[in-house]
Amino acid sequence: MALFGSSKKAASVKKVRPTVVRTQNVAKELFNLAKSYDMKPELLDFNILDVQTYTRINEDSKESEWKEIERDTLNELDDESQLLNPNFQIKQTYEIEIFSKRDDESDIFKNFKSAVGANATKCKVYLSINSNSSLNYNSRLEHDMLDMINKRKIRAGILIYIFDDMLEDVISKLSARTRVSESLVFEKNETHLIAQGYEPTATRDDALILHYENNNEIDDNAKVDYAARGFIQSVKEGELLVEYVKAKPGKAGRNCRGEFMQPTEPIIKNEPTFNVSENIKVQEDEDSIKYIAMENGYIAFEDNTYVIKNEVDVGEISFKTTGSISSGVDSDVNISVKETDAIKDAVGTGMLVEVTEIEIDGNVGSNAKVIAKKAYIGGQTHKTAQIIADELDINVHKGSAKGDSVKVTRLEHGEIEAKSVEVSQALGGVIKARDIMIDICASHVKATASRRIEIKKLHGSENVFTIDPLLSKDLQDDVNENSERIKKLKSELRELKENIIQYTSLVKEGTPAFLEIKKRLMHYKKSGVKMPESFVKKYKQFQQLQERLKEFKDSYALMQDQLNLLTTRTASFQDNIFDARIINRDRWVGYNEIKFKLLDPPRELVYKPLEGSQEQVFGLVELNEGEYVIRPVSE
């Protein structure tokens, strides 16, 4: 906010002979007079002797005569249609008496630290009061404050008696606050609006906003991924893609200096010249034209037309060509990567690809990550590559794969985690799933299932086949939570049992005395004699002891039921383990292990099939209560 005046003190160096002038520019007169006396303008003050206000309305380029407006009719100038007429003009001429500033001791505003300022357009003028300023009340306070503010206004070229209807009210309230306490101290800064003209409305130039380019912006504080270069711009149904903001002329205004403020003409240079496909909806109103996606996919600009597409073919995905592609698994974007050279990567080192479906004819490189609902990899995955898809089909797998249904032609020491896994040839690796099917199993395969493992041909050894009912992370979390609740309940039951023992002993020891007191109280009641307070008190204390013991027993019974329920639930987590099977359709070769993991009781059972054994189907058998073994069983 620009400052037009303040109450800063200044020591008078020279005395200026009182001088009366008529002017439209008070600041200029003060400057010229100060210069003639070789002094600073801040050392001069003035009185307002007279104010004359003139108006005129020009006709086109012809200037009209100025007409003086009487002071008591200035309020008639508040006609918006007149003030916003570009041909209307207004000015003020001031008759003032200029003199040297008086000593601070005679200035009633010497401790009133304030300033008059305005916003950038000069359409709003404010009185700003600094904290710790003070005012002393006198009968002329309102008159003197109005005079002080008006002098600051005209010194800054602000018209007085116009646009300032609220000024008298502001001064009246400040005076009233001062009158109450005789001396008013401002505890904090205050700002009061003391004049307001007609603020112009800015002109709006037209603009074309490509929202689809901004929707994937990252946080300024986030680490920059130079591999993510927006090769494709994914869009979702209902998403605003492009918006043309129409130009809008501004509204004229007039500031508190009386200056007419003409808005600039809007610049129109971005009108749409492109077309859109049928899957992009166009909505137009008086302010804008909006282009909205009608389906998921990615946006492309072809032959001066915006289109939403679903299929994209690329030779390779690499840092040099496309960069990472992250449109999302729900974007309905399907990518086909055509590179098939065995010594090259179809998906390059460190690339992230996230789409709905992807078909990769070649290899996936080191530290690459592919995420999709459905994925096919015709080459091989690097040992540090990660593939995540609901439906996943991989030719040669050496990396990490997760999904619902995973098929691998050849597993070469890779890792697989899924619900259902089918491997044509396993040459080593780790598999975790509900159901596992291996056509040819070589050596060093660790397969863990919650329901079924089946090997059609076994050609190697050093394999470990495990049934683990807690393979699912969600199930593991449930078991852990159940165990914690059981542990807590057992601790609370131990504490309750100690309380029951203690209170049972107290009740047993106090029963004879209680019965004697009860007998006496009944006698007193029958005889109409007032019962002794000590007897009544002991009688009630024993009753409270009995009630407390009953509460402990009831809580103990309830907690014991909860514990039994949780213990039963723990056992239920492994109910299906007796239906789980490990099947080898071939004879057993070399050293291999079959394992079943029990939850209750917690233990791991191991069975080592003899080399050459023809036993094919293995399951868990309970010989006696709590005694379990792995045995050949029926399928």
Buried (B, 14 or more C-beta within 10 A) or exposed (E): BEEBBBBEEEEBEEEBEEBEBEBBBBBEBBBEBBEEBEBEBBBBBBEBEEBBBBBBEEEEEEEEEBEEBEEEEBEEBEEEEBBBBEEBBBBBBBBBEBBBBEEBEEBBBBBBBBBBBBBEBBBBBBBBBBEEBBBBBBEEBBEBBBEBBBBBBBBBBBBBBBBBEEBEEBBEEBBEEBBEEEEBEBEEEBEBEBBBBBBBBEBBBBBBBBBBEEBEEEEEEEEEEEBBEBBBBBBBEEBBBBBBBBBBEBBBBBBBBBBBBEBEEBEEEBEBEEEBBEBBEEEEEEEBBBBBBBEBBBBBEEEEEBBBBBEBEBBBBBBEBBBBBBBBBEBBBBBBBEBBEEEBBBBBBBBBBBBBBBBBBBBBBBBBBBBBBBBBBBBBBBBBBBBBBBBBBBBBBBBBBBBBBBBBBBBBBBBBBBBBBBBBBBBBBBBBBBBBBBBBBBBBBBBBBBBBBBBBBBBBBBBBBBBBBBBBEEBBEBBEEBBEBBEEBEEBBEEBEEBBEEBEEBBEEBEEEBEEBEEBBEEBEEEEEEBEEEBBEBBEEBEEBBEBBEEBBEBBEEBEEBBEEBBEBBEEBBEEBEEBBBBBEBBBBEEBBBBBBBBBEEEEBEBEBEEEBEBBBBBBBEEEEEEBEBEBEEE
